[in-house]
């Protein structure tokens, strides 16, 4: 089985001294290097933000098409969270 490394590039960022120190401490405590931790943090951030933006776009498309939750669906949602409909 052969694997190929993903293409990479270099990016320079500025961090506060405090954040840099925290990153270094975390790298030392976990046995990982700072690059790995920074890549993982950025990957997770991009993944979550991309998911959220896609979800918002789907919601906008649904709204533009006139697709909204029914009153019954909203009551069920409120109940799921232990809240009452404010009507």
MARKE-625221 format. One record per residue (C-alpha): residue number from 0; residue in one letter; x, y negated, z. Coordinates in pm, 1 decimal, m for minus. Each point is the difference from the previous one (the first is absolute). Example, Ala and Ser with C-alpha at 12.3 -4.5 7.8 and 13.67 -1.06 7.14 Angstrom:
% MARKE-625221
  num  residu        c1        c2        c3
    0       A    1230.0     450.0     780.0
    1       S     137.0    m344.0     m66.0
% end
This chain:
% MARKE-625221
  num  residu        c1        c2        c3
    0       X       0.0       0.0       0.0
    1       X     143.8    m334.2     m97.0
    2       X    m106.2    m337.2     127.1
    3       X      77.2    m338.1    m139.9
    4       X      38.4    m310.3     208.1
    5       X    m247.8    m276.7     m63.0
    6       X     135.5    m305.1    m172.3
    7       X      87.9    m269.0     253.1
    8       X      83.1    m365.7       3.1
    9       X     141.7    m243.4     252.7
   10       X    m203.7    m270.3     169.0
   11       X     129.0    m257.5     245.5
   12       X    m229.4    m127.0     277.1
   13       X      36.5    m228.1     297.4
   14       X     m97.7     126.1     343.9
   15       X      m4.9    m173.5     332.8
   16       X     291.8      99.7     218.8
   17       X    m247.8     157.6     241.9
   18       X    m159.7     216.8    m270.7
   19       X     341.5     103.2    m134.1
   20       X     108.6     100.2     350.8
   21       X    m321.1     199.1      48.4
   22       X      52.9     175.5    m332.6
   23       X     357.9      88.6      92.7
   24       X    m111.8     133.2     339.1
   25       X    m273.1     209.0    m162.1
   26       X     243.3     136.3    m257.0
   27       X     242.0     102.3     271.9
   28       X    m274.3     153.7     216.8
   29       X    m147.1     202.0    m287.4
   30       X     321.2      98.5    m172.7
   31       X    m118.4    m168.0    m318.8
   32       X     167.9    m281.8    m183.0
   33       X    m143.2    m350.5     m31.2
   34       X     m57.2      41.3    m373.0
   35       X    m215.4     308.7      51.6
   36       X    m207.2    m172.8     269.0
   37       X     m47.2    m315.0    m208.4
   38       X     m99.3     203.3    m307.6
   39       X    m248.6     201.7     204.3
   40       X    m151.6    m313.9     153.5
   41       X     m36.0    m168.0    m339.7
   42       X    m139.4     318.1    m157.6
   43       X    m265.0      31.2     272.0
   44       X     m90.9    m368.8     m24.2
   45       X     m36.3      12.3    m377.6
   46       X    m205.3     321.1      22.5
   47       X    m244.7    m148.5     252.5
   48       X     m29.5    m336.0    m172.9
   49       X     m50.6     164.9    m340.0
   50       X    m273.2     223.1     142.0
   51       X    m169.8    m297.3     164.4
   52       X      11.6    m214.1    m314.1
   53       X    m138.3     284.8    m211.4
   54       X    m281.6      48.2     251.8
   55       X     m81.7    m370.6      m7.0
   56       X      m2.8       2.3    m380.6
   57       X    m240.8     297.2      m0.9
   58       X    m224.3    m187.2     244.3
   59       X       0.6    m308.8    m219.3
   60       X     m86.3     209.9    m304.9
   61       X    m285.4     164.1     191.9
   62       X    m129.1    m339.6     114.6
   63       X      25.8    m142.5    m351.0
   64       X    m202.5     299.4    m122.9
   65       X    m263.2     m60.6     268.0
   66       X      88.2     306.4     205.1
   67       X     m42.0     m79.0     369.3
   68       X     m56.8     208.8     311.6
   69       X    m364.8      49.2      90.5
   70       X    m135.2    m114.7     335.9
   71       X     m15.6     364.3     106.3
   72       X     364.8      58.0     m95.6
   73       X     102.9    m308.7     197.0
   74       X    m195.7     111.3     309.5
   75       X     172.6     339.2     m19.8
   76       X     338.5    m171.1     m27.4
   77       X     m68.6    m222.6     299.4
   78       X    m116.8     304.7     198.9
   79       X     317.2     188.7     m93.7
   80       X     198.7    m266.6     180.1
   81       X    m239.3     m14.0     294.8
   82       X    m135.3    m338.4    m100.3
   83       X    m351.5    m118.7     m63.0
   84       X    m130.2    m174.3    m307.4
   85       X     m19.3    m371.2      73.7
   86       X    m335.2     m43.0    m175.8
% end
